[in-house]
Amino acid sequence: MEKTIKPILRRSSRLEKRKSVRCVETGIVYTSGRDAADILIESKISVSPESINKVCRGHQKTAGGYHWEYADNVAEI
């Protein structure tokens, strides 16, 4: 009998350190780069949370084919 193993995604225990990120093209705001990456991976879009954060910091142009920015003081959609 084969078992299907689902990868365990690591989560930061420090919720206060998470920064909201916004996808510029869609306008969707995510609670963190990791949450955005998890949701996009489920949609078959390959992107890492590190890449999203690099884009937000200006070290990279796109991640997963999208532009990203920190969404401070923005209500979630």
PDB file of N, CA, C and O in Angstrom:
ATOM      1  N   MET A   1       0.838  -1.182   0.000  1.00  0.00           N
ATOM      2  CA  MET A   1       0.000   0.000   0.000  1.00  0.00           C
ATOM      3  C   MET A   1       0.884   1.247   0.000  1.00  0.00           C
ATOM      4  O   MET A   1       1.738   1.412   0.872  1.00  0.00           O
ATOM      5  N   GLU A   2       0.675   2.111  -0.974  1.00  0.00           N
ATOM      6  CA  GLU A   2       1.472   3.325  -1.084  1.00  0.00           C
ATOM      7  C   GLU A   2       0.848   4.462  -0.299  1.00  0.00           C
ATOM      8  O   GLU A   2      -0.374   4.601  -0.238  1.00  0.00           O
ATOM      9  N   LYS A   3       1.681   5.249   0.283  1.00  0.00           N
ATOM     10  CA  LYS A   3       1.209   6.420   1.017  1.00  0.00           C
ATOM     11  C   LYS A   3       1.569   7.673   0.234  1.00  0.00           C
ATOM     12  O   LYS A   3       2.657   7.779  -0.333  1.00  0.00           O
ATOM     13  N   THR A   4       0.660   8.595   0.212  1.00  0.00           N
ATOM     14  CA  THR A   4       0.937   9.872  -0.424  1.00  0.00           C
ATOM     15  C   THR A   4       1.476  10.805   0.645  1.00  0.00           C
ATOM     16  O   THR A   4       0.829  11.038   1.666  1.00  0.00           O
ATOM     17  N   ILE A   5       2.643  11.328   0.405  1.00  0.00           N
ATOM     18  CA  ILE A   5       3.263  12.222   1.373  1.00  0.00           C
ATOM     19  C   ILE A   5       3.131  13.647   0.877  1.00  0.00           C
ATOM     20  O   ILE A   5       3.602  13.991  -0.207  1.00  0.00           O
ATOM     21  N   LYS A   6       2.492  14.459   1.674  1.00  0.00           N
ATOM     22  CA  LYS A   6       2.338  15.871   1.345  1.00  0.00           C
ATOM     23  C   LYS A   6       3.442  16.646   2.059  1.00  0.00           C
ATOM     24  O   LYS A   6       3.642  16.464   3.260  1.00  0.00           O
ATOM     25  N   PRO A   7       4.156  17.504   1.344  1.00  0.00           N
ATOM     26  CA  PRO A   7       5.236  18.246   2.002  1.00  0.00           C
ATOM     27  C   PRO A   7       4.688  19.166   3.095  1.00  0.00           C
ATOM     28  O   PRO A   7       3.628  19.774   2.950  1.00  0.00           O
ATOM     29  N   ILE A   8       5.429  19.245   4.170  1.00  0.00           N
ATOM     30  CA  ILE A   8       5.043  20.117   5.279  1.00  0.00           C
ATOM     31  C   ILE A   8       5.683  21.479   5.041  1.00  0.00           C
ATOM     32  O   ILE A   8       6.900  21.583   4.884  1.00  0.00           O
ATOM     33  N   LEU A   9       4.871  22.503   5.015  1.00  0.00           N
ATOM     34  CA  LEU A   9       5.376  23.854   4.808  1.00  0.00           C
ATOM     35  C   LEU A   9       5.699  24.469   6.157  1.00  0.00           C
ATOM     36  O   LEU A   9       4.873  24.465   7.070  1.00  0.00           O
ATOM     37  N   ARG A  10       6.893  24.989   6.273  1.00  0.00           N
ATOM     38  CA  ARG A  10       7.299  25.607   7.536  1.00  0.00           C
ATOM     39  C   ARG A  10       6.614  26.947   7.689  1.00  0.00           C
ATOM     40  O   ARG A  10       6.479  27.709   6.732  1.00  0.00           O
ATOM     41  N   ARG A  11       6.193  27.214   8.879  1.00  0.00           N
ATOM     42  CA  ARG A  11       5.548  28.491   9.190  1.00  0.00           C
ATOM     43  C   ARG A  11       6.326  29.176  10.299  1.00  0.00           C
ATOM     44  O   ARG A  11       6.783  28.530  11.242  1.00  0.00           O
ATOM     45  N   SER A  12       6.468  30.458  10.183  1.00  0.00           N
ATOM     46  CA  SER A  12       7.107  31.227  11.231  1.00  0.00           C
ATOM     47  C   SER A  12       6.167  31.326  12.413  1.00  0.00           C
ATOM     48  O   SER A  12       4.974  31.581  12.247  1.00  0.00           O
ATOM     49  N   SER A  13       6.701  31.124  13.604  1.00  0.00           N
ATOM     50  CA  SER A  13       5.865  31.233  14.788  1.00  0.00           C
ATOM     51  C   SER A  13       5.695  32.691  15.208  1.00  0.00           C
ATOM     52  O   SER A  13       4.908  32.991  16.106  1.00  0.00           O
ATOM     53  N   ARG A  14       6.413  33.577  14.578  1.00  0.00           N
ATOM     54  CA  ARG A  14       6.348  34.993  14.933  1.00  0.00           C
ATOM     55  C   ARG A  14       5.427  35.732  13.969  1.00  0.00           C
ATOM     56  O   ARG A  14       5.867  36.252  12.943  1.00  0.00           O
ATOM     57  N   LEU A  15       4.161  35.768  14.310  1.00  0.00           N
ATOM     58  CA  LEU A  15       3.187  36.431  13.448  1.00  0.00           C
ATOM     59  C   LEU A  15       3.438  37.929  13.341  1.00  0.00           C
ATOM     60  O   LEU A  15       3.127  38.541  12.319  1.00  0.00           O
ATOM     61  N   GLU A  16       3.998  38.518  14.390  1.00  0.00           N
ATOM     62  CA  GLU A  16       4.214  39.966  14.371  1.00  0.00           C
ATOM     63  C   GLU A  16       5.290  40.388  13.378  1.00  0.00           C
ATOM     64  O   GLU A  16       5.350  41.560  13.007  1.00  0.00           O
ATOM     65  N   LYS A  17       6.138  39.464  12.939  1.00  0.00           N
ATOM     66  CA  LYS A  17       7.192  39.803  11.984  1.00  0.00           C
ATOM     67  C   LYS A  17       6.724  39.719  10.535  1.00  0.00           C
ATOM     68  O   LYS A  17       7.428  40.175   9.634  1.00  0.00           O
ATOM     69  N   ARG A  18       5.559  39.150  10.301  1.00  0.00           N
ATOM     70  CA  ARG A  18       5.067  39.010   8.931  1.00  0.00           C
ATOM     71  C   ARG A  18       4.668  40.365   8.358  1.00  0.00           C
ATOM     72  O   ARG A  18       4.067  41.195   9.040  1.00  0.00           O
ATOM     73  N   LYS A  19       5.016  40.567   7.089  1.00  0.00           N
ATOM     74  CA  LYS A  19       4.629  41.788   6.391  1.00  0.00           C
ATOM     75  C   LYS A  19       3.677  41.416   5.270  1.00  0.00           C
ATOM     76  O   LYS A  19       3.911  40.461   4.529  1.00  0.00           O
ATOM     77  N   SER A  20       2.610  42.173   5.155  1.00  0.00           N
ATOM     78  CA  SER A  20       1.654  41.931   4.076  1.00  0.00           C
ATOM     79  C   SER A  20       2.298  42.293   2.750  1.00  0.00           C
ATOM     80  O   SER A  20       3.059  43.256   2.657  1.00  0.00           O
ATOM     81  N   VAL A  21       1.988  41.514   1.729  1.00  0.00           N
ATOM     82  CA  VAL A  21       2.489  41.784   0.383  1.00  0.00           C
ATOM     83  C   VAL A  21       1.309  41.874  -0.576  1.00  0.00           C
ATOM     84  O   VAL A  21       0.278  41.231  -0.376  1.00  0.00           O
ATOM     85  N   ARG A  22       1.476  42.684  -1.626  1.00  0.00           N
ATOM     86  CA  ARG A  22       0.434  42.864  -2.627  1.00  0.00           C
ATOM     87  C   ARG A  22       0.992  42.508  -3.987  1.00  0.00           C
ATOM     88  O   ARG A  22       2.099  42.914  -4.341  1.00  0.00           O
ATOM     89  N   CYS A  23       0.226  41.748  -4.747  1.00  0.00           N
ATOM     90  CA  CYS A  23       0.563  41.465  -6.134  1.00  0.00           C
ATOM     91  C   CYS A  23       0.087  42.668  -6.943  1.00  0.00           C
ATOM     92  O   CYS A  23      -1.104  42.979  -6.946  1.00  0.00           O
ATOM     93  N   VAL A  24       0.991  43.335  -7.618  1.00  0.00           N
ATOM     94  CA  VAL A  24       0.662  44.564  -8.343  1.00  0.00           C
ATOM     95  C   VAL A  24      -0.342  44.292  -9.463  1.00  0.00           C
ATOM     96  O   VAL A  24      -1.273  45.073  -9.661  1.00  0.00           O
ATOM     97  N   GLU A  25      -0.162  43.202 -10.189  1.00  0.00           N
ATOM     98  CA  GLU A  25      -1.038  42.914 -11.324  1.00  0.00           C
ATOM     99  C   GLU A  25      -2.470  42.597 -10.906  1.00  0.00           C
ATOM    100  O   GLU A  25      -3.415  43.064 -11.542  1.00  0.00           O
ATOM    101  N   THR A  26      -2.640  41.814  -9.849  1.00  0.00           N
ATOM    102  CA  THR A  26      -3.983  41.402  -9.434  1.00  0.00           C
ATOM    103  C   THR A  26      -4.572  42.284  -8.348  1.00  0.00           C
ATOM    104  O   THR A  26      -5.792  42.351  -8.200  1.00  0.00           O
ATOM    105  N   GLY A  27      -3.720  42.964  -7.583  1.00  0.00           N
ATOM    106  CA  GLY A  27      -4.186  43.794  -6.485  1.00  0.00           C
ATOM    107  C   GLY A  27      -4.522  42.995  -5.233  1.00  0.00           C
ATOM    108  O   GLY A  27      -5.000  43.566  -4.253  1.00  0.00           O
ATOM    109  N   ILE A  28      -4.284  41.693  -5.245  1.00  0.00           N
ATOM    110  CA  ILE A  28      -4.590  40.851  -4.089  1.00  0.00           C
ATOM    111  C   ILE A  28      -3.520  41.043  -3.019  1.00  0.00           C
ATOM    112  O   ILE A  28      -2.323  41.039  -3.307  1.00  0.00           O
ATOM    113  N   VAL A  29      -3.976  41.211  -1.778  1.00  0.00           N
ATOM    114  CA  VAL A  29      -3.071  41.379  -0.645  1.00  0.00           C
ATOM    115  C   VAL A  29      -3.031  40.077   0.144  1.00  0.00           C
ATOM    116  O   VAL A  29      -4.071  39.507   0.474  1.00  0.00           O
ATOM    117  N   TYR A  30      -1.820  39.611   0.443  1.00  0.00           N
ATOM    118  CA  TYR A  30      -1.601  38.395   1.215  1.00  0.00           C
ATOM    119  C   TYR A  30      -0.966  38.774   2.548  1.00  0.00           C
ATOM    120  O   TYR A  30      -0.292  39.800   2.646  1.00  0.00           O
ATOM    121  N   THR A  31      -1.177  37.957   3.565  1.00  0.00           N
ATOM    122  CA  THR A  31      -0.655  38.283   4.894  1.00  0.00           C
ATOM    123  C   THR A  31       0.863  38.213   4.957  1.00  0.00           C
ATOM    124  O   THR A  31       1.475  38.851   5.814  1.00  0.00           O
ATOM    125  N   SER A  32       1.477  37.446   4.060  1.00  0.00           N
ATOM    126  CA  SER A  32       2.942  37.357   4.031  1.00  0.00           C
ATOM    127  C   SER A  32       3.377  36.782   2.687  1.00  0.00           C
ATOM    128  O   SER A  32       2.562  36.277   1.914  1.00  0.00           O
ATOM    129  N   GLY A  33       4.667  36.870   2.431  1.00  0.00           N
ATOM    130  CA  GLY A  33       5.215  36.288   1.211  1.00  0.00           C
ATOM    131  C   GLY A  33       5.044  34.783   1.196  1.00  0.00           C
ATOM    132  O   GLY A  33       4.811  34.194   0.140  1.00  0.00           O
ATOM    133  N   ARG A  34       5.157  34.159   2.349  1.00  0.00           N
ATOM    134  CA  ARG A  34       4.984  32.707   2.436  1.00  0.00           C
ATOM    135  C   ARG A  34       3.554  32.309   2.119  1.00  0.00           C
ATOM    136  O   ARG A  34       3.331  31.341   1.391  1.00  0.00           O
ATOM    137  N   ASP A  35       2.577  33.042   2.654  1.00  0.00           N
ATOM    138  CA  ASP A  35       1.177  32.742   2.353  1.00  0.00           C
ATOM    139  C   ASP A  35       0.893  32.919   0.865  1.00  0.00           C
ATOM    140  O   ASP A  35       0.182  32.114   0.264  1.00  0.00           O
ATOM    141  N   ALA A  36       1.446  33.965   0.279  1.00  0.00           N
ATOM    142  CA  ALA A  36       1.249  34.197  -1.154  1.00  0.00           C
ATOM    143  C   ALA A  36       1.839  33.047  -1.962  1.00  0.00           C
ATOM    144  O   ALA A  36       1.208  32.553  -2.896  1.00  0.00           O
ATOM    145  N   ALA A  37       3.045  32.624  -1.605  1.00  0.00           N
ATOM    146  CA  ALA A  37       3.692  31.527  -2.325  1.00  0.00           C
ATOM    147  C   ALA A  37       2.894  30.237  -2.186  1.00  0.00           C
ATOM    148  O   ALA A  37       2.727  29.505  -3.162  1.00  0.00           O
ATOM    149  N   ASP A  38       2.401  29.950  -0.983  1.00  0.00           N
ATOM    150  CA  ASP A  38       1.614  28.735  -0.763  1.00  0.00           C
ATOM    151  C   ASP A  38       0.363  28.725  -1.638  1.00  0.00           C
ATOM    152  O   ASP A  38       0.038  27.704  -2.243  1.00  0.00           O
ATOM    153  N   ILE A  39      -0.330  29.842  -1.706  1.00  0.00           N
ATOM    154  CA  ILE A  39      -1.555  29.927  -2.503  1.00  0.00           C
ATOM    155  C   ILE A  39      -1.242  29.811  -3.991  1.00  0.00           C
ATOM    156  O   ILE A  39      -1.962  29.135  -4.727  1.00  0.00           O
ATOM    157  N   LEU A  40      -0.178  30.465  -4.435  1.00  0.00           N
ATOM    158  CA  LEU A  40       0.184  30.398  -5.850  1.00  0.00           C
ATOM    159  C   LEU A  40       0.660  29.004  -6.247  1.00  0.00           C
ATOM    160  O   LEU A  40       0.390  28.551  -7.359  1.00  0.00           O
ATOM    161  N   ILE A  41       1.361  28.327  -5.354  1.00  0.00           N
ATOM    162  CA  ILE A  41       1.825  26.969  -5.645  1.00  0.00           C
ATOM    163  C   ILE A  41       0.627  26.046  -5.825  1.00  0.00           C
ATOM    164  O   ILE A  41       0.647  25.167  -6.687  1.00  0.00           O
ATOM    165  N   GLU A  42      -0.424  26.238  -5.013  1.00  0.00           N
ATOM    166  CA  GLU A  42      -1.644  25.447  -5.175  1.00  0.00           C
ATOM    167  C   GLU A  42      -2.286  25.701  -6.536  1.00  0.00           C
ATOM    168  O   GLU A  42      -2.968  24.831  -7.077  1.00  0.00           O
ATOM    169  N   SER A  43      -2.066  26.897  -7.089  1.00  0.00           N
ATOM    170  CA  SER A  43      -2.600  27.258  -8.405  1.00  0.00           C
ATOM    171  C   SER A  43      -1.633  26.900  -9.532  1.00  0.00           C
ATOM    172  O   SER A  43      -1.803  27.340 -10.669  1.00  0.00           O
ATOM    173  N   LYS A  44      -0.619  26.099  -9.208  1.00  0.00           N
ATOM    174  CA  LYS A  44       0.373  25.625 -10.187  1.00  0.00           C
ATOM    175  C   LYS A  44       1.294  26.724 -10.702  1.00  0.00           C
ATOM    176  O   LYS A  44       1.820  26.627 -11.811  1.00  0.00           O
ATOM    177  N   ILE A  45       1.493  27.778  -9.894  1.00  0.00           N
ATOM    178  CA  ILE A  45       2.442  28.833 -10.246  1.00  0.00           C
ATOM    179  C   ILE A  45       3.649  28.655  -9.338  1.00  0.00           C
ATOM    180  O   ILE A  45       3.530  28.762  -8.117  1.00  0.00           O
ATOM    181  N   SER A  46       4.794  28.390  -9.917  1.00  0.00           N
ATOM    182  CA  SER A  46       5.999  28.119  -9.152  1.00  0.00           C
ATOM    183  C   SER A  46       6.645  29.426  -8.688  1.00  0.00           C
ATOM    184  O   SER A  46       7.114  30.223  -9.501  1.00  0.00           O
ATOM    185  N   VAL A  47       6.660  29.629  -7.380  1.00  0.00           N
ATOM    186  CA  VAL A  47       7.261  30.825  -6.803  1.00  0.00           C
ATOM    187  C   VAL A  47       7.670  30.517  -5.364  1.00  0.00           C
ATOM    188  O   VAL A  47       7.012  29.735  -4.679  1.00  0.00           O
ATOM    189  N   SER A  48       8.745  31.127  -4.919  1.00  0.00           N
ATOM    190  CA  SER A  48       9.184  30.911  -3.542  1.00  0.00           C
ATOM    191  C   SER A  48       8.930  32.179  -2.724  1.00  0.00           C
ATOM    192  O   SER A  48       8.934  33.283  -3.270  1.00  0.00           O
ATOM    193  N   PRO A  49       8.710  32.023  -1.427  1.00  0.00           N
ATOM    194  CA  PRO A  49       8.506  33.200  -0.577  1.00  0.00           C
ATOM    195  C   PRO A  49       9.740  34.108  -0.558  1.00  0.00           C
ATOM    196  O   PRO A  49       9.621  35.327  -0.441  1.00  0.00           O
ATOM    197  N   GLU A  50      10.903  33.510  -0.673  1.00  0.00           N
ATOM    198  CA  GLU A  50      12.131  34.307  -0.699  1.00  0.00           C
ATOM    199  C   GLU A  50      12.164  35.214  -1.926  1.00  0.00           C
ATOM    200  O   GLU A  50      12.601  36.361  -1.842  1.00  0.00           O
ATOM    201  N   SER A  51      11.701  34.700  -3.066  1.00  0.00           N
ATOM    202  CA  SER A  51      11.665  35.499  -4.299  1.00  0.00           C
ATOM    203  C   SER A  51      10.700  36.669  -4.163  1.00  0.00           C
ATOM    204  O   SER A  51      11.005  37.784  -4.587  1.00  0.00           O
ATOM    205  N   ILE A  52       9.539  36.416  -3.575  1.00  0.00           N
ATOM    206  CA  ILE A  52       8.553  37.491  -3.377  1.00  0.00           C
ATOM    207  C   ILE A  52       9.144  38.578  -2.490  1.00  0.00           C
ATOM    208  O   ILE A  52       8.997  39.766  -2.779  1.00  0.00           O
ATOM    209  N   ASN A  53       9.812  38.178  -1.414  1.00  0.00           N
ATOM    210  CA  ASN A  53      10.402  39.165  -0.512  1.00  0.00           C
ATOM    211  C   ASN A  53      11.552  39.926  -1.170  1.00  0.00           C
ATOM    212  O   ASN A  53      11.752  41.107  -0.887  1.00  0.00           O
ATOM    213  N   LYS A  54      12.308  39.262  -2.045  1.00  0.00           N
ATOM    214  CA  LYS A  54      13.377  39.952  -2.771  1.00  0.00           C
ATOM    215  C   LYS A  54      12.803  41.026  -3.691  1.00  0.00           C
ATOM    216  O   LYS A  54      13.374  42.110  -3.810  1.00  0.00           O
ATOM    217  N   VAL A  55      11.684  40.733  -4.339  1.00  0.00           N
ATOM    218  CA  VAL A  55      11.034  41.719  -5.200  1.00  0.00           C
ATOM    219  C   VAL A  55      10.568  42.908  -4.360  1.00  0.00           C
ATOM    220  O   VAL A  55      10.753  44.058  -4.755  1.00  0.00           O
ATOM    221  N   CYS A  56       9.970  42.635  -3.211  1.00  0.00           N
ATOM    222  CA  CYS A  56       9.474  43.707  -2.341  1.00  0.00           C
ATOM    223  C   CYS A  56      10.615  44.607  -1.856  1.00  0.00           C
ATOM    224  O   CYS A  56      10.428  45.809  -1.667  1.00  0.00           O
ATOM    225  N   ARG A  57      11.793  44.017  -1.658  1.00  0.00           N
ATOM    226  CA  ARG A  57      12.942  44.798  -1.200  1.00  0.00           C
ATOM    227  C   ARG A  57      13.702  45.467  -2.341  1.00  0.00           C
ATOM    228  O   ARG A  57      14.624  46.245  -2.096  1.00  0.00           O
ATOM    229  N   GLY A  58      13.320  45.168  -3.601  1.00  0.00           N
ATOM    230  CA  GLY A  58      13.960  45.792  -4.749  1.00  0.00           C
ATOM    231  C   GLY A  58      15.193  45.087  -5.254  1.00  0.00           C
ATOM    232  O   GLY A  58      15.945  45.661  -6.042  1.00  0.00           O
ATOM    233  N   HIS A  59      15.430  43.855  -4.828  1.00  0.00           N
ATOM    234  CA  HIS A  59      16.599  43.098  -5.268  1.00  0.00           C
ATOM    235  C   HIS A  59      16.325  42.259  -6.499  1.00  0.00           C
ATOM    236  O   HIS A  59      17.244  41.677  -7.076  1.00  0.00           O
ATOM    237  N   GLN A  60      15.073  42.194  -6.904  1.00  0.00           N
ATOM    238  CA  GLN A  60      14.664  41.357  -8.030  1.00  0.00           C
ATOM    239  C   GLN A  60      13.444  42.034  -8.663  1.00  0.00           C
ATOM    240  O   GLN A  60      12.710  42.744  -7.976  1.00  0.00           O
ATOM    241  N   LYS A  61      13.219  41.821  -9.970  1.00  0.00           N
ATOM    242  CA  LYS A  61      12.107  42.498 -10.651  1.00  0.00           C
ATOM    243  C   LYS A  61      10.776  41.775 -10.491  1.00  0.00           C
ATOM    244  O   LYS A  61       9.764  42.410 -10.191  1.00  0.00           O
ATOM    245  N   THR A  62      10.758  40.457 -10.685  1.00  0.00           N
ATOM    246  CA  THR A  62       9.509  39.704 -10.592  1.00  0.00           C
ATOM    247  C   THR A  62       9.732  38.391  -9.852  1.00  0.00           C
ATOM    248  O   THR A  62      10.858  37.914  -9.715  1.00  0.00           O
ATOM    249  N   ALA A  63       8.634  37.827  -9.382  1.00  0.00           N
ATOM    250  CA  ALA A  63       8.645  36.494  -8.768  1.00  0.00           C
ATOM    251  C   ALA A  63       7.367  35.794  -9.215  1.00  0.00           C
ATOM    252  O   ALA A  63       6.268  36.312  -9.013  1.00  0.00           O
ATOM    253  N   GLY A  64       7.505  34.636  -9.813  1.00  0.00           N
ATOM    254  CA  GLY A  64       6.343  33.913 -10.310  1.00  0.00           C
ATOM    255  C   GLY A  64       5.665  34.619 -11.468  1.00  0.00           C
ATOM    256  O   GLY A  64       4.499  34.358 -11.764  1.00  0.00           O
ATOM    257  N   GLY A  65       6.397  35.521 -12.130  1.00  0.00           N
ATOM    258  CA  GLY A  65       5.828  36.269 -13.245  1.00  0.00           C
ATOM    259  C   GLY A  65       5.036  37.495 -12.832  1.00  0.00           C
ATOM    260  O   GLY A  65       4.382  38.124 -13.665  1.00  0.00           O
ATOM    261  N   TYR A  66       5.088  37.844 -11.540  1.00  0.00           N
ATOM    262  CA  TYR A  66       4.331  38.987 -11.021  1.00  0.00           C
ATOM    263  C   TYR A  66       5.264  39.978 -10.333  1.00  0.00           C
ATOM    264  O   TYR A  66       6.357  39.623  -9.894  1.00  0.00           O
ATOM    265  N   HIS A  67       4.814  41.215 -10.250  1.00  0.00           N
ATOM    266  CA  HIS A  67       5.499  42.247  -9.485  1.00  0.00           C
ATOM    267  C   HIS A  67       4.870  42.285  -8.096  1.00  0.00           C
ATOM    268  O   HIS A  67       3.661  42.102  -7.960  1.00  0.00           O
ATOM    269  N   TRP A  68       5.677  42.520  -7.071  1.00  0.00           N
ATOM    270  CA  TRP A  68       5.204  42.496  -5.686  1.00  0.00           C
ATOM    271  C   TRP A  68       5.655  43.751  -4.955  1.00  0.00           C
ATOM    272  O   TRP A  68       6.659  44.369  -5.309  1.00  0.00           O
ATOM    273  N   GLU A  69       4.896  44.112  -3.932  1.00  0.00           N
ATOM    274  CA  GLU A  69       5.270  45.227  -3.063  1.00  0.00           C
ATOM    275  C   GLU A  69       4.715  44.964  -1.677  1.00  0.00           C
ATOM    276  O   GLU A  69       3.744  44.226  -1.506  1.00  0.00           O
ATOM    277  N   TYR A  70       5.355  45.586  -0.685  1.00  0.00           N
ATOM    278  CA  TYR A  70       4.821  45.474   0.671  1.00  0.00           C
ATOM    279  C   TYR A  70       3.541  46.288   0.729  1.00  0.00           C
ATOM    280  O   TYR A  70       3.459  47.368   0.144  1.00  0.00           O
ATOM    281  N   ALA A  71       2.551  45.778   1.427  1.00  0.00           N
ATOM    282  CA  ALA A  71       1.241  46.416   1.479  1.00  0.00           C
ATOM    283  C   ALA A  71       0.965  46.893   2.905  1.00  0.00           C
ATOM    284  O   ALA A  71       0.029  46.411   3.544  1.00  0.00           O
ATOM    285  N   ASP A  72       1.752  47.816   3.402  1.00  0.00           N
ATOM    286  CA  ASP A  72       1.551  48.346   4.740  1.00  0.00           C
ATOM    287  C   ASP A  72       0.278  49.174   4.801  1.00  0.00           C
ATOM    288  O   ASP A  72       0.002  49.983   3.915  1.00  0.00           O
ATOM    289  N   ASN A  73      -0.476  48.964   5.840  1.00  0.00           N
ATOM    290  CA  ASN A  73      -1.720  49.727   6.091  1.00  0.00           C
ATOM    291  C   ASN A  73      -2.732  49.608   4.973  1.00  0.00           C
ATOM    292  O   ASN A  73      -3.433  50.574   4.670  1.00  0.00           O
ATOM    293  N   VAL A  74      -2.822  48.443   4.355  1.00  0.00           N
ATOM    294  CA  VAL A  74      -3.796  48.211   3.292  1.00  0.00           C
ATOM    295  C   VAL A  74      -4.732  47.104   3.754  1.00  0.00           C
ATOM    296  O   VAL A  74      -4.276  46.077   4.256  1.00  0.00           O
ATOM    297  N   ALA A  75      -6.031  47.302   3.590  1.00  0.00           N
ATOM    298  CA  ALA A  75      -6.989  46.278   3.958  1.00  0.00           C
ATOM    299  C   ALA A  75      -6.884  45.104   2.988  1.00  0.00           C
ATOM    300  O   ALA A  75      -6.650  45.292   1.794  1.00  0.00           O
ATOM    301  N   GLU A  76      -7.061  43.885   3.515  1.00  0.00           N
ATOM    302  CA  GLU A  76      -7.003  42.699   2.667  1.00  0.00           C
ATOM    303  C   GLU A  76      -8.258  42.574   1.833  1.00  0.00           C
ATOM    304  O   GLU A  76      -9.353  42.952   2.251  1.00  0.00           O
ATOM    305  N   ILE A  77      -8.072  42.038   0.655  1.00  0.00           N
ATOM    306  CA  ILE A  77      -9.208  41.842  -0.253  1.00  0.00           C
ATOM    307  C   ILE A  77      -9.792  40.468  -0.013  1.00  0.00           C
ATOM    308  O   ILE A  77     -10.761  40.086  -0.668  1.00  0.00           O
TER     309      ILE A  77
END
